[in-house]
Amino acid sequence: MLELQAMGKIVPLNKIPAIVKECQNGGGTVGLITGCFDVLHVGHVRHFVWAKRCVNLLIVGLDSDRSISLSKGVGRPVFKQKIRAEVIAELSPVDYVFKIHKVYRFKGPSVRSYHDYLLRYIRPDFLITHTSSDAHVKDKRVLTKKHGVGLLLRRGDRPSSSTEIVEKIKRLN
């Protein structure tokens, strides 16, 4: 079986704080992005490239399959978390990927609570998101301020979305 070269970039969440601290102790900055990244598209790639230009170390947290299913409905995610992690880890701007095992809905207090936990636990320099595809920007502003973490907001048009791609494919069948 072919083994992907970036498999060493996929690490458990409990290893992330030490990786972050080592980078910061060396004078580097760390950015954290979380999301589904279910059907990878050019918007995701551009976002990772932009984010990496802003930080020395880019870490991506991937939502659980159950969270995606609860929030986006039947048939989602298209790709299991293990596969999504392998694909994201192969992208050159991404330094580390961790799988989020916590199950939560993308709307409501549970998503705020989990982001609060991640910022407190990981302690990145920046939380990174895109204004046109993140419904939680207001909450993230509050949480980053609470934890002394910067918030990097990528603005501009969103060239595509995983949900739109999935819907278009369904219409073709």
GUMI-504930 format. One line per 2 residues: number of its first residue (from 0); their letters; for each residue x, y, z of N, C-alpha, C. Coordinates in Angstrom, 2 decimals, always signed. Atoms other than C-alpha are relative to their C-alpha. Layout:
<atoms>
NUM) a) X,Y,Z,X,Y,Z,X,Y,Z | ...
</atoms>
This chain:
<atoms>
0) ml) +0.84,-1.19,+0.00,+0.00,+0.00,+0.00,+0.88,+1.25,+0.00 | -0.74,-1.25,+0.09,+1.27,+3.45,-0.91,-0.22,+0.81,+1.26
2) el) +0.13,-0.82,-1.20,+2.00,+5.50,+2.18,+0.28,+1.45,-0.36 | -0.16,-1.41,+0.29,+1.54,+9.22,+1.93,+1.15,+0.57,+0.80
4) qa) -1.17,-0.58,-0.66,+4.59,+11.29,+2.80,-0.37,+0.86,+1.19 | +0.36,-0.95,-1.05,+2.71,+13.73,+5.03,-0.70,-0.64,+1.18
6) mg) +0.70,+0.65,-1.12,+1.26,+11.12,+7.39,+0.56,+0.43,+1.34 | -0.59,-0.48,-1.24,+3.69,+12.39,+10.04,-0.53,+1.36,+0.41
8) ki) +0.59,-1.29,-0.32,+1.86,+15.70,+9.89,-1.33,-0.14,+0.72 | +1.26,+0.25,-0.70,-1.29,+14.12,+11.33,+0.34,-0.45,+1.41
10) vp) -0.35,+0.29,-1.39,-0.96,+14.20,+15.10,-1.24,+0.10,+0.88 | +1.14,-0.11,-0.91,-3.34,+13.70,+18.01,-0.03,+1.38,+0.67
12) ln) +0.17,-1.30,-0.63,-4.72,+16.81,+19.67,+0.90,+0.18,+1.21 | -0.81,-0.15,-1.22,-2.81,+16.08,+22.89,+1.47,+0.30,-0.27
14) ki) -1.38,-0.34,+0.37,+0.50,+16.59,+21.01,+0.12,+1.45,-0.50 | -0.01,-1.33,+0.61,-0.47,+19.97,+19.54,+0.56,+1.08,+0.94
16) pa) -0.53,-1.07,-0.85,+0.21,+22.20,+22.60,+1.53,+0.04,+0.09 | -1.46,+0.04,-0.06,+3.85,+21.05,+22.81,+0.62,+0.49,-1.31
18) iv) -0.47,-0.45,+1.31,+4.33,+21.64,+19.07,-0.12,+1.53,-0.08 | +0.24,-1.45,+0.01,+2.84,+25.14,+19.45,+1.03,+0.71,+0.88
20) ke) -0.93,-0.63,-0.95,+5.00,+25.97,+22.47,+1.42,+0.01,-0.55 | -1.35,+0.08,+0.58,+8.18,+24.80,+20.72,+0.18,+1.07,-1.08
22) cq) -0.08,-1.03,+1.06,+7.45,+27.06,+17.73,+0.06,+1.39,+0.63 | +0.04,-1.32,-0.64,+6.61,+30.03,+19.94,+1.28,+0.29,+0.77
24) ng) -1.25,-0.18,-0.74,+9.69,+29.50,+22.12,+1.15,+0.34,-0.94 | -1.02,-0.30,+1.01,+11.75,+29.69,+18.93,-0.27,+1.32,-0.72
26) gg) +0.30,-1.29,+0.59,+10.17,+33.05,+18.06,-1.00,-0.04,-1.15 | +0.96,+0.13,+1.10,+7.64,+31.71,+15.55,-1.42,+0.26,+0.43
28) tv) +1.42,-0.20,-0.26,+3.94,+32.35,+15.24,-0.78,-1.20,-0.52 | +0.81,+1.18,+0.30,+1.24,+29.70,+15.12,-1.42,+0.43,-0.34
30) gl) +1.38,-0.24,+0.39,-2.09,+29.84,+13.30,-0.80,-1.29,+0.06 | +0.92,+1.14,-0.09,-5.06,+27.56,+13.86,-1.21,+0.26,-0.89
32) it) +1.21,+0.00,+0.81,-7.81,+26.84,+11.33,-0.76,-1.26,+0.35 | +0.82,+1.19,-0.20,-10.71,+24.50,+12.07,-1.09,-0.02,-1.06
34) gc) +1.08,+0.10,+0.98,-13.36,+23.18,+9.71,-0.22,-1.41,-0.47 | +0.37,+1.30,+0.58,-14.88,+20.35,+7.72,+1.00,-0.42,-1.08
36) fd) -0.86,+0.27,+1.15,-12.83,+20.54,+4.53,-0.36,-1.34,-0.63 | +0.56,+1.28,+0.45,-15.05,+17.76,+3.23,+0.33,-0.27,-1.45
38) vl) -0.31,+0.14,+1.42,-14.78,+18.22,-0.52,+0.97,+1.14,-0.30 | -1.03,-1.02,+0.17,-11.51,+20.05,-1.05,-0.17,+0.72,-1.32
40) hv) +0.14,-0.81,+1.21,-11.73,+22.91,-3.54,+0.98,+1.15,+0.05 | -0.98,-1.06,+0.15,-9.72,+25.89,-4.71,-0.11,+1.05,+1.11
42) gh) +0.16,-0.96,-1.10,-11.19,+28.14,-2.00,+0.74,-0.44,+1.25 | -0.75,+0.53,-1.14,-9.75,+25.86,+0.69,+1.50,+0.20,-0.21
44) vr) -1.44,-0.09,+0.29,-6.34,+25.77,-0.98,+0.47,+1.45,+0.10 | -0.37,-1.42,-0.09,-6.25,+29.55,-1.38,+0.02,+0.49,+1.44
46) hf) +0.06,-0.39,-1.41,-7.24,+29.95,+2.26,+1.23,-0.50,+0.76 | -1.19,+0.54,-0.67,-4.43,+27.68,+3.47,+1.26,+0.74,-0.44
48) vw) -1.16,-0.72,+0.51,-1.90,+29.44,+1.24,+0.07,+1.39,+0.64 | +0.05,-1.34,-0.62,-3.01,+32.87,+2.53,+0.37,-0.09,+1.48
50) ak) -0.25,+0.15,-1.43,-2.95,+31.66,+6.14,+1.47,-0.26,+0.28 | -1.41,+0.34,-0.21,+0.55,+30.22,+5.85,+0.89,+1.21,-0.21
52) rc) -0.78,-1.23,+0.19,+1.83,+33.58,+4.59,-0.01,+0.87,+1.26 | +0.18,-0.82,-1.21,+0.65,+35.06,+7.92,+0.68,-0.58,+1.23
54) vn) -0.55,+0.67,-1.19,+2.23,+32.53,+10.31,+1.17,-0.89,-0.39 | -1.10,+0.94,+0.24,+5.28,+30.31,+10.68,-0.47,-1.45,+0.00
56) ll) +0.49,+1.37,-0.16,+3.32,+27.20,+11.67,-1.51,+0.02,-0.15 | +1.44,+0.06,+0.24,-0.16,+26.37,+10.35,-0.53,-1.36,+0.41
58) iv) +0.63,+1.22,-0.52,-2.29,+23.82,+12.19,-1.46,+0.01,-0.39 | +1.39,+0.13,+0.41,-5.63,+22.55,+10.91,-0.68,-1.07,+0.85
60) gl) +0.84,+0.94,-0.73,-8.28,+20.90,+13.09,-1.19,-0.40,-0.85 | +1.07,+0.50,+0.86,-10.74,+18.69,+11.20,-1.19,-0.49,+0.82
62) ds) +1.22,+0.39,-0.70,-14.32,+18.37,+12.42,-0.28,-1.49,-0.17 | +0.34,+1.43,+0.02,-15.61,+14.90,+13.25,-1.08,-0.28,-1.04
64) dr) +1.02,+0.42,+0.96,-17.75,+12.96,+10.80,-1.39,+0.20,+0.58 | +1.32,-0.12,-0.66,-20.63,+12.94,+13.30,-0.44,+1.45,+0.08
66) si) +0.35,-1.42,-0.06,-20.51,+16.72,+13.77,-0.45,+0.50,-1.37 | +0.36,-0.42,+1.35,-20.63,+17.23,+10.00,-1.37,-0.55,-0.37
68) sl) +1.28,+0.63,+0.31,-23.50,+14.79,+9.63,-1.15,+0.68,+0.74 | +1.04,-0.68,-0.79,-25.48,+16.44,+12.44,-0.29,+1.39,-0.56
70) sk) +0.14,-1.39,+0.42,-24.89,+19.90,+10.98,-0.35,+0.18,-1.47 | +0.20,-0.17,+1.44,-24.98,+19.34,+7.23,-0.97,-1.00,-0.61
72) gv) +1.02,+0.92,+0.46,-27.34,+16.39,+6.94,+0.51,-1.32,-0.53 | -0.26,+1.35,+0.51,-27.53,+12.91,+5.48,+0.93,+0.07,-1.20
74) gr) -0.93,+0.06,+1.13,-24.75,+11.99,+3.08,+1.26,+0.82,+0.21 | -1.20,-0.78,-0.30,-22.22,+14.31,+4.68,+0.62,-0.56,+1.26
76) pv) -0.95,-0.45,+1.01,-19.37,+14.17,+5.04,+0.08,-0.99,-1.17 | -0.23,+0.86,+1.15,-18.58,+12.81,+1.61,+1.20,-0.89,+0.29
78) fk) -1.21,+0.74,-0.33,-15.13,+11.76,+2.83,+0.16,-0.08,+1.52 | -0.21,+0.22,-1.43,-14.40,+10.30,+6.25,+1.17,+0.85,+0.50
80) qk) -1.01,-0.85,-0.62,-12.23,+12.25,+8.66,+1.42,-0.49,-0.28 | -1.33,+0.56,+0.25,-9.26,+9.90,+8.16,+0.50,+0.40,-1.39
82) ir) -0.36,-0.36,+1.38,-9.27,+10.57,+4.40,+0.22,+1.50,-0.10 | -0.16,-1.45,+0.05,-9.79,+14.31,+4.85,+1.32,+0.42,+0.64
84) ae) -1.27,-0.32,-0.67,-6.83,+14.41,+7.26,+1.18,-0.30,-0.91 | -1.10,+0.35,+0.91,-4.58,+12.62,+4.75,+0.12,+1.02,-1.13
86) vi) -0.02,-0.95,+1.11,-5.55,+15.00,+1.95,+0.53,+1.35,+0.47 | -0.44,-1.31,-0.51,-5.10,+18.17,+4.04,+1.49,-0.04,+0.37
88) ae) -1.40,+0.12,-0.40,-1.77,+16.91,+5.38,+0.94,+0.04,-1.20 | -0.83,-0.03,+1.21,-0.47,+16.62,+1.81,+0.18,+1.40,-0.57
90) ls) -0.12,-1.37,+0.50,-0.94,+20.35,+1.23,+1.21,+0.67,+0.64 | -1.25,-0.56,-0.50,+2.38,+22.17,+1.54,-0.17,+1.13,+1.02
92) pv) +0.11,-1.06,-1.02,+1.06,+25.20,+3.53,-0.34,-0.54,+1.39 | +0.45,+0.56,-1.28,-0.29,+22.91,+6.27,+1.15,-0.75,+0.67
94) dy) -1.09,+0.64,-0.74,+2.24,+21.92,+8.92,-0.48,-1.19,+0.82 | +0.54,+1.09,-0.82,+0.06,+19.77,+11.19,-1.52,-0.03,-0.12
96) vf) +1.44,+0.22,+0.01,-3.44,+18.32,+11.18,-0.34,-0.83,+1.23 | +0.52,+0.86,-1.06,-5.39,+17.00,+14.14,-1.48,-0.23,-0.24
98) ki) +1.41,+0.37,+0.15,-8.74,+15.24,+14.18,-0.75,+0.45,+1.24 | +0.88,-0.40,-1.10,-11.47,+16.78,+16.30,-0.95,-1.16,+0.24
100) hk) +0.87,+1.14,-0.31,-13.25,+13.92,+18.04,-1.29,+0.44,+0.69 | +1.18,-0.53,-0.67,-15.72,+16.09,+19.95,-1.13,+0.12,-1.01
102) vy) +1.18,-0.12,+0.85,-19.23,+15.93,+18.51,-0.80,+1.22,+0.44 | +0.79,-1.19,-0.29,-21.10,+19.22,+18.31,-0.69,+0.47,-1.28
104) rf) +0.69,-0.61,+1.13,-23.56,+21.04,+16.09,+0.68,+1.32,-0.33 | -0.68,-1.22,+0.43,-22.19,+23.93,+14.07,-0.77,+1.26,+0.38
106) kg) +0.78,-1.13,-0.49,-24.94,+26.17,+15.46,-0.27,-0.22,+1.48 | +0.34,+0.09,-1.41,-25.52,+26.94,+19.09,+1.21,+0.04,+0.91
108) ps) -1.06,-0.19,-1.01,-23.50,+27.00,+22.29,+1.11,-1.05,-0.04 | -1.04,+1.04,-0.03,-21.61,+23.73,+21.77,+1.19,+0.35,-0.89
110) vr) -1.12,-0.38,+0.86,-19.53,+25.12,+18.89,+0.83,+1.09,+0.67 | -0.74,-1.05,-0.73,-18.62,+28.22,+20.96,+0.81,-0.61,+1.12
112) sy) -0.67,+0.66,-1.13,-17.74,+26.02,+23.91,+1.24,-0.75,-0.48 | -1.16,+0.77,+0.47,-15.45,+23.82,+21.83,+1.11,+0.91,-0.50
114) hd) -1.04,-0.94,+0.44,-13.64,+26.74,+20.20,+0.67,+0.66,+1.22 | -0.55,-0.54,-1.24,-13.20,+28.20,+23.68,+1.04,-0.97,+0.57
116) yl) -0.92,+1.04,-0.49,-11.62,+24.92,+24.79,+1.27,-0.07,-0.86 | -1.16,+0.13,+0.88,-9.34,+24.70,+21.74,+0.98,+1.16,+0.18
118) lr) -0.89,-1.15,-0.17,-8.00,+28.23,+22.17,+0.73,-0.05,+1.35 | -0.61,+0.11,-1.34,-7.36,+27.66,+25.88,+1.04,-1.13,+0.03
120) yi) -0.87,+1.18,-0.03,-5.75,+24.25,+25.28,+1.21,+0.13,-0.92 | -1.07,-0.07,+1.00,-3.69,+24.90,+22.12,+0.83,+1.27,+0.16
122) rp) -0.66,-1.29,-0.18,-2.82,+28.58,+22.75,+0.75,+0.48,-1.26 | -0.66,-0.51,+1.21,-2.10,+29.57,+19.13,+0.15,+1.52,+0.10
124) df) -0.10,-1.46,+0.08,-1.06,+33.10,+18.27,-1.20,+0.58,-0.73 | +1.11,-0.47,+0.82,-3.88,+33.39,+15.73,-1.00,-1.11,-0.26
126) li) +1.07,+0.83,+0.53,-7.22,+31.82,+14.95,-0.29,+0.60,-1.37 | +0.11,-0.47,+1.38,-7.72,+32.05,+11.19,-1.31,-0.52,-0.60
128) th) +1.25,+0.40,+0.64,-11.00,+32.04,+9.29,-0.28,+0.91,-1.20 | +0.41,-0.77,+1.17,-12.73,+33.36,+6.17,-1.37,+0.61,+0.29
130) ts) +1.24,-0.70,-0.36,-15.45,+35.96,+6.61,-1.21,-0.48,-0.78 | +1.17,+0.36,+0.82,-17.66,+34.68,+3.78,-0.48,-1.43,+0.24
132) sd) +0.42,+1.39,-0.19,-17.76,+31.04,+4.88,-0.11,-0.41,+1.46 | +0.04,+0.34,-1.43,-17.73,+31.23,+8.70,-1.11,+0.78,+0.68
134) ah) +1.14,-0.63,-0.67,-20.99,+31.92,+10.49,+0.32,+0.38,+1.45 | -0.35,-0.20,-1.41,-19.13,+32.16,+13.82,+1.03,+1.10,+0.23
136) vk) -1.02,-1.04,-0.12,-16.92,+35.20,+13.23,-0.22,+0.85,+1.25 | +0.27,-0.83,-1.19,-18.65,+37.25,+15.96,+0.43,-0.74,+1.28
138) dk) -0.39,+0.79,-1.18,-18.20,+34.46,+18.52,+1.52,-0.12,+0.08 | -1.45,+0.16,+0.02,-14.59,+33.99,+17.44,+0.70,+1.30,+0.41
140) rv) -0.56,-1.28,-0.46,-13.92,+37.71,+17.97,+0.02,+0.05,+1.53 | +0.12,-0.01,-1.46,-15.11,+37.39,+21.57,+1.00,-0.99,+0.63
142) lt) -0.86,+1.04,-0.56,-13.20,+34.15,+22.22,+1.48,+0.34,-0.15 | -1.42,-0.32,+0.18,-9.91,+35.33,+20.73,+0.41,+1.13,+0.94
144) kk) -0.29,-1.09,-0.93,-10.09,+38.51,+22.77,+0.14,-0.54,+1.43 | -0.01,+0.61,-1.33,-10.83,+36.47,+25.91,+1.32,-0.71,+0.28
146) hg) -1.21,+0.82,-0.17,-7.76,+34.27,+25.35,+1.28,+0.71,-0.45 | -1.19,-0.73,+0.44,-5.38,+36.95,+24.04,+0.58,-0.55,-1.29
148) vg) -0.40,+0.58,+1.28,-5.27,+35.29,+20.61,-0.43,+0.95,-1.10 | +0.38,-0.83,+1.13,-5.24,+37.27,+17.38,-1.00,-0.72,-0.89
150) ll) +0.95,+0.57,+0.96,-8.00,+36.76,+14.84,+0.36,+0.52,-1.38 | -0.32,-0.38,+1.38,-6.93,+36.75,+11.20,-1.21,-0.35,-0.87
152) lr) +1.19,+0.17,+0.83,-9.88,+37.25,+8.88,+0.35,+0.19,-1.47 | -0.19,-0.11,+1.45,-9.53,+36.51,+5.21,-1.31,+0.46,-0.60
154) rg) +1.19,-0.56,+0.63,-11.95,+38.58,+3.23,+0.04,-0.27,-1.50 | +0.05,+0.18,+1.45,-13.04,+38.43,-0.36,-1.02,-1.06,-0.38
156) dr) +1.01,+0.94,+0.45,-15.22,+36.29,-2.48,+0.44,-1.43,+0.20 | -0.20,+1.43,-0.17,-15.56,+32.62,-1.91,-0.27,-0.64,-1.35
158) ps) +0.18,+0.51,+1.35,-14.99,+30.90,-5.24,-0.90,-1.23,-0.09 | +0.88,+1.18,+0.01,-16.90,+27.75,-4.25,-0.16,-0.48,+1.44
160) ss) +0.18,+0.59,-1.33,-18.14,+25.73,-1.31,-0.24,-1.49,-0.18 | +0.20,+1.45,+0.06,-18.20,+22.02,-0.55,-1.47,-0.34,-0.16
162) te) +1.44,+0.27,+0.07,-21.96,+22.10,-0.02,-0.54,+0.27,-1.40 | +0.46,-0.31,+1.36,-22.54,+23.79,-3.39,+0.49,-1.05,-0.99
164) iv) -0.55,+1.03,+0.89,-20.28,+21.24,-5.10,-0.79,-1.30,+0.15 | +0.77,+1.23,-0.25,-22.13,+18.31,-3.47,-1.39,+0.12,-0.62
166) ek) +1.34,-0.21,+0.56,-25.51,+19.78,-4.47,+0.02,-0.05,-1.53 | -0.11,+0.02,+1.46,-24.36,+20.29,-8.06,+0.16,-1.43,-0.51
168) ik) -0.20,+1.40,+0.40,-23.19,+16.67,-8.29,-1.31,-0.78,+0.14 | +1.30,+0.68,-0.18,-26.55,+15.46,-6.90,-0.95,+0.32,-1.15
170) rl) +0.89,-0.39,+1.09,-28.39,+17.43,-9.59,+0.37,-0.69,-1.32 | -0.45,+0.67,+1.23,-26.29,+15.73,-12.29,-0.49,-1.44,-0.10
172) n) +0.43,+1.41,+0.00,-27.52,+12.28,-11.27,-1.47,-0.17,-0.24
</atoms>
